[in-house]
Amino acid sequence: MSNELALLSIFLLSIFVGFEVVSKVSTTLHTPLMSGANAIHGVILVGAIIVADHAETTLELSLATAAIVLATINMVGGFVVTDRMLQMFKGKPKAKKQDGNIDTGNKDSGGK
């Protein structure tokens, strides 16, 4: 019983410490942290695939499959969010001037 209580205490403390650390991160660091989290989810996905390979019962295989699906969704979603965040830092594309086709913005200059 003592071992389970110690593990539960560590788990609860890690939740509290993780929440406090993440809530104190400045907004400029969110994109690099998301990229790091995506790398961690890639490792989790590989681990879930290995567990699925070594599964012996139907319960183990179904839990491993669920872990693979959830890790994949989390990893792909993280990359999508990171890509959208990086798009915010790109400048607006400059309009290219085409030879002989300069738009003056005047709608009435159509030669009518």
C-alpha positions as a printed NumPy array, in Angstrom:
array([[  0.   ,   0.   ,   0.   ],
       [  2.876,   2.344,   0.75 ],
       [  4.292,   1.99 ,  -2.77 ],
       [  0.969,   2.884,  -4.4  ],
       [  0.577,   5.894,  -2.102],
       [  4.063,   7.119,  -2.994],
       [  3.365,   6.728,  -6.726],
       [  0.049,   8.567,  -6.383],
       [  1.759,  11.396,  -4.47 ],
       [  4.441,  11.741,  -7.136],
       [  1.793,  11.74 ,  -9.868],
       [ -0.261,  14.467,  -8.17 ],
       [  2.811,  16.591,  -7.461],
       [  3.963,  16.269, -11.07 ],
       [  0.564,  17.503, -12.271],
       [  0.812,  20.54 ,  -9.997],
       [  4.432,  21.331, -10.935],
       [  3.719,  20.837, -14.65 ],
       [  0.749,  23.194, -14.525],
       [  2.747,  25.857, -12.69 ],
       [  5.705,  25.619, -15.073],
       [  3.616,  25.725, -18.252],
       [  1.421,  28.579, -17.041],
       [  4.503,  30.765, -16.464],
       [  5.843,  30.406, -20.037],
       [  5.861,  33.61 , -22.071],
       [  3.933,  33.662, -25.343],
       [  7.11 ,  33.987, -27.441],
       [  8.239,  30.55 , -26.315],
       [  5.037,  28.675, -27.161],
       [  6.081,  27.752, -30.716],
       [  9.437,  26.174, -29.719],
       [  7.729,  24.339, -26.878],
       [  5.078,  22.998, -29.251],
       [  7.816,  21.689, -31.534],
       [  9.439,  19.939, -28.595],
       [  6.116,  18.484, -27.521],
       [  5.578,  17.156, -31.036],
       [  8.925,  15.365, -30.861],
       [  7.927,  13.809, -27.536],
       [  4.624,  12.642, -29.025],
       [  6.579,  11.021, -31.835],
       [  8.51 ,   9.009, -29.245],
       [  5.239,   8.092, -27.53 ],
       [  3.845,   6.915, -30.864],
       [  6.863,   4.672, -31.469],
       [  6.512,   3.285, -27.943],
       [  2.827,   2.54 , -28.504],
       [  3.69 ,   0.692, -31.725],
       [  6.285,  -1.388, -29.88 ],
       [  3.774,  -2.2  , -27.142],
       [  1.229,  -3.235, -29.776],
       [  3.828,  -5.541, -31.323],
       [  4.418,  -7.28 , -27.99 ],
       [  0.723,  -7.486, -27.01 ],
       [ -0.422, -10.98 , -26.044],
       [ -4.071, -10.477, -25.093],
       [ -6.925,  -8.723, -26.812],
       [ -7.082,  -6.126, -24.026],
       [ -3.405,  -5.257, -24.441],
       [ -3.777,  -5.011, -28.208],
       [ -6.885,  -2.815, -28.002],
       [ -5.268,  -0.473, -25.456],
       [ -2.116,  -0.261, -27.576],
       [ -4.195,   0.475, -30.675],
       [ -6.068,   3.206, -28.812],
       [ -2.712,   4.638, -27.697],
       [ -1.478,   4.625, -31.298],
       [ -4.595,   6.41 , -32.542],
       [ -4.545,   9.029, -29.777],
       [ -0.797,   9.653, -30.084],
       [ -1.151,  10.074, -33.845],
       [ -4.006,  12.545, -33.483],
       [ -2.1  ,  14.48 , -30.838],
       [  1.109,  14.591, -32.873],
       [ -0.548,  15.633, -36.16 ],
       [ -2.668,  18.224, -34.346],
       [  0.437,  19.631, -32.704],
       [  2.155,  20.028, -36.056],
       [ -0.923,  21.753, -37.499],
       [ -1.068,  24.177, -34.567],
       [  2.669,  24.857, -34.809],
       [  2.366,  25.532, -38.535],
       [ -0.49 ,  27.974, -37.95 ],
       [  1.511,  29.746, -35.251],
       [  4.513,  30.07 , -37.569],
       [  2.282,  31.506, -40.318],
       [  1.511,  34.429, -38.003],
       [  5.175,  35.49 , -38.085],
       [  5.447,  35.569, -41.874],
       [  5.056,  38.901, -43.593],
       [  2.325,  39.642, -46.081],
       [  3.271,  38.604, -49.624],
       [  4.177,  41.543, -51.848],
       [  2.113,  41.978, -54.989],
       [  4.103,  41.34 , -58.156],
       [  3.913,  44.02 , -60.847],
       [  3.051,  42.556, -64.234],
       [  4.429,  44.221, -67.366],
       [  1.778,  46.259, -69.175],
       [ -0.959,  45.194, -66.79 ],
       [ -0.776,  47.788, -64.052],
       [ -3.95 ,  48.111, -61.997],
       [ -4.634,  51.754, -61.174],
       [ -7.648,  50.975, -59.073],
       [ -9.916,  53.106, -61.271],
       [-12.967,  51.094, -62.288],
       [-14.184,  53.634, -64.865],
       [-11.049,  53.544, -67.036],
       [-12.246,  50.646, -69.172],
       [-12.428,  52.737, -72.353],
       [-16.208,  53.062, -72.36 ]])
